[in-house]
Amino acid sequence: MNKNVFVFSTDDNYTVPTYVAIHSLMKHSNRDEEYCVYILISKDLSSDCKDLIDSISRDFQNLSLSFINMGNSFSDTKLVIKHTTLPSMYRLLLPELLPDSDRCVYIDGDIIVTGDMASVFDIDISDHYFGAVRDIEAMPYISKFDYSCDRPDPSGYVNSGMLYMNLKKMRQDDLVSKFLELSKERLFFGDQDILNIVCKDNIKFLELKYNVLVKYRFVNHKQDHYSDFVNQYFQTSEIHEAIDTPVMIHYAQPTKPWQCRYVYKGDIWYGYIRKNINKDIYSKYILPYINSHKADRKVSGKLFRHWILYKAGILKPLLNLQHKL
């Protein structure tokens, strides 16, 4: 069997979303191929959380699952954005953590897989450090932030929530030492900035379907064309494919679906856990987690109003009035 290497990272607070993410990855896997999944964990991950993730192995025969304890890695790193966590930095060490792997796909925990992610391994990245999807909404933030080092290139900036990594090339060029040096600097998007700065001009831009960012409001409706700004980076046909047949949906925004079901495309996350997660797992882990992580009323109310407008068919015309995103 072929071996497809995937990596996630988590801590106690993010174990349930990571469990759902890995479960959805395997649910849409090719059962004739082997999927090797590594989970980078903080040193204090509880045994209960490890048991939850480990339980996925019982559901999928083509899965081999391993934990890598990251100890105190990046404990001195200062994060600017509140909803980012230290485990997000762990991915920077993957070229050394997986010395026997030439390639891997790293995926954040705030996602739901809706297609076979292994299809990305058919893409040629031999001349690139990694492949990723553009993050065009990050541009205003990195343009205004006061960096203590080189500023990332806004025009070629990518999202690090899904990385198709050329580990072999990264090792050859000793990128980990460069990543670690930059981790000491003041950065807005942490690991994402580091990857964009160090790997500039050696990034392959992947199709939007591999990382459908729900913060992109244009992925909620189809039209014949999009704003000039959007079409600089994504073709109309590419957007339509991401809407019709997404491979992965990414809730890259402060409010996650487990905090409020009315986030954009949050119904897909909820629909998955209700239909596919074992009832005992759902009642013991998932439901208590959702109940203890609810967004405040102000945020929930705003998202509920947007959801009502969307269902009523009013939101699309309102969005079309906006020239940008």
N, C-alpha and C positions, 0 to 999 in steps of 0.2 A: 504493500500500500504506500501511496505518497504520504509525506508528512508535512502538515501545514502548521507552522509555529506561530502562536498568538500569545500576547502578553497583556496582563492587566495589573493594576496596582490598587491597593486598598488599605484601609484601617478599620477600626471597629465601627466608626460612624458611617462608613460607606460600603459596608459588607453586603447589605441587602440589595442596593442598586447593582453592585458588581455581580452578585449572584444572578440577578435577572438578566444582566447583559451577557454573561457567559452562557446561561441557559438558552437564551435566544440565538446566540452564535451557533450552538450545537443543534438546536432545533432545526435550523436551516442549513445544516452541514450536509455534505455528500457522504452517505453512510458507507461508501466504498473506499473512502480515504481516511487516513488517520489524522486527528487533530491533537496537537501537543500544546497545552495551555499552561503557561507559567503565571503565577500570581506573586507580585512583589509586595511583601507585607511589612508593616512596621513591627518592631521587636515586641511590642506589647499586645499584639492581636490576640484576642481571647480564644480559648479553645472552642467555645460555642460558635464563634464566627467562622473558625476554620472548619468545624464540622458541617456548617451550613453549606459552604462552598464545596467541600469534599463530597457532599451528597450528590452533586451533579454527576459524578462518575458512575453512580449506580443507574442513572437514567440513559446514559449514552455509551455503548460499547466501543465506539471509535474514538473515545477521549482518553488521553493520558494527562493527568493533572499534577502539577508540582508547585510547592511554595518555595519562595526564596526570601529569607529573612534579611532585611536591609539594615538592621541595627540602628545606629545613630546617623545614618547617611543624611546629609543636608540639614542637620539639626540647627546649624547656624544661619541658614538661609532666611532672609527676610522677605515675606510675601506682601505685595501691595494690595491685591484684590482679595476681599474677605472670603469669597466663595471658592478660592483655590486652596489646595492643601499641599503639605510637604510630599506625600506620596506621588504627586504629579511630577516631581523632580526625578524620581527613581528611573524613569525611562532613559535619562541621559547616560546611564551606566550600562545599558543593555549590550553594547559591543563587547564589554569585558565580562558581563554576567553570563552571556551565552557564547562562549568561545568556540563551540562546535557548530554553531548555526551561521549560515551565510546571510540569511534573510529572516525577517519576522514581521509580524503586523502587531503594532501596539494600539490598544483601544482603551479609551476612557470608560469609566463606569456609568456615566450618565447618558446611556445610549440604549437603543433597542435595535437588534439586527433583524432585517426583514428579507434578506436574500443570502445567498451563499458567499460569504466574505472571502473564501478561498480563491474566488475568481480573480482577485487582485494579484495573486502570485503569477498570473499569466502575463502581466505587464513587465516590460523590460526596463529595469532601473540600473543596469550595469554601469552606466556612466553618471549616475546620480547617487547622492547620499541617502535620499529617501524620496518617497512620493507622498503627496498630501493634497488636500483640497484648499483652495484659496479662502482666506478669511478677510473679506472686503469690509466688514463692519469694524474691524480692529483699526483701520487706517486713521480715523480721527483721534483715537486714543494715543497711538504711538507717535503721531505727528505733534501732539501737544505736550507729551510727557517729558520731563526733564531727566534725560538719561545721563548716567555717569560714565557711559562708554559710547561706542558707535551706535547710532540709531538704526533699528531694522529698516529695511527698504519697504515702504508701504505698498508699492506697486506689485511686489512679488511675495507679499506676506501670506503665510498659510496657517491653517488651524492644526494644532498638534493633537487633537482628540482622536485622530486616526492617522497613524504613520506606517507606511510600508517601508521598512528600514533595510538598507543595504549594509548590514553589519560588517561584512567582509571589507568593504571599501572604507568604512568608518575606522576599523582597526588599522588598516594599512596607513591611513593618514593621521592616526593618533588623535582622533577628535575628542575622546573622553577628557584628555588633559585640557583641551581648549574649553570644553563645556564646564569643567570644574573651575577654571580660572574666571570665566564669566559669571558663574553662580555667586561670586562674591560682590558683584556690582548691583547697583540699584536698577531694577527692571520692572516694567509695568506688568507684563504677562509671564514673568518667571521663565520656566522651561521653554515655553513657546517662543519668547524673544530670543533665548539662547540658541535654539535650533535655527531660527530664521537668520540670525546674525552670522553664526559660524558657517552655516551651509549655503549662504547666499550664492546664487548662480549655479548651484548644484542640486536644485530641487526640481523634481518632476511634478507638474501640476496634474492631479488626478481629476477624473470626472466627478461632478457634484453628487452623483448617486451614491458614491462611497462614503460620504459624510454630509448628509442633508441637515444643515444647521437650521434649527427651527427659528432662530433669531432672524433669518432671512424671510421676511414676510411674503416675498414673491414665490416661495415654494408652497403657498397655500392656495394658489389659484393659477389657472393657465390662461394665457392670452397670446396673441400673435407676435407681440414684441414687448420688451421691457424697457425701462429707462435706459438712456444712453450710458449712464454710469454702470448699470448692471451688465449690459451687453458688451462692455469693454472686457469683461472677465468671464462671463458665461454665455454660451450660445443659447438661443431660444430652444433649440432641439434638445440640448443638454439639460436645461431646466425641466422641460416636459418629461424627459426620461426619468429624472430624479423624482418628479411628482408621481408618475405612473408606476415605476418599478424601482423604488429606492432599495439600496442594499443595506444601508444603515442610517438611522435617524438619530440625530445628536441634539440633546437638550442643553445646548451650550448657552445658558442664561442663568441669572441668579436664582430664579424660581424653577424648581424641578417638578415633574409630574406627580411624584409621590408627596409633594408638599401641597399641590393644588391641581386637581384633575382638569382644570380649564386652561392650562397652558396650551400653546399651539401644538397640535398633534399628540397631546397627552392621552387622548382616548386610545391611541395605538398601544401605548405602554400599559394602560389599564386593561385593555382588551387582551393583551398577551398574558398577563399574570392570572387573569380570571380563567382563561381557557387552557393554559398550559402548565401552570404550577400545581404541584401536588397539594391537595387540600390540607394535609397535616402541616406541610411547610408554610402554606399560606396563612393558616391560623396561628401557628407558633411564632413565625418570624415576620412575614410580610405585613400583615394587618397591624400588629403592634407598632412596627416601624413607621407605617403611614400615619397612624394615629398620633404618634409622638413627634412628627416632623411637619405638622401643618403650618402653612404660611399664615401670616397675620391677616386680620379681616380686611384691612385696606388693600393689600395686594390681591387677596382672593376676590374681593369685590370688583376690582379693576379688570382682572382676567375674566371674571364671569360676564361682565358687560361686553367685553370683546367677543367672547364666545357666543353670546346672544346675537350680536350684530352679524357674526359670521354665519350662524344658522339661519338668520333671517335674510341673508343675501345682501346685506347692507355694507358689510365690511369691505368687500372687494372694490366697489366704486370709491369708497373712502381712500383705500390704499392706492388706487390708480391716480388719485389727485396728487400723490406725493411723487415728486420727480425722482427722488433718490430711493431709499429702501423703505 
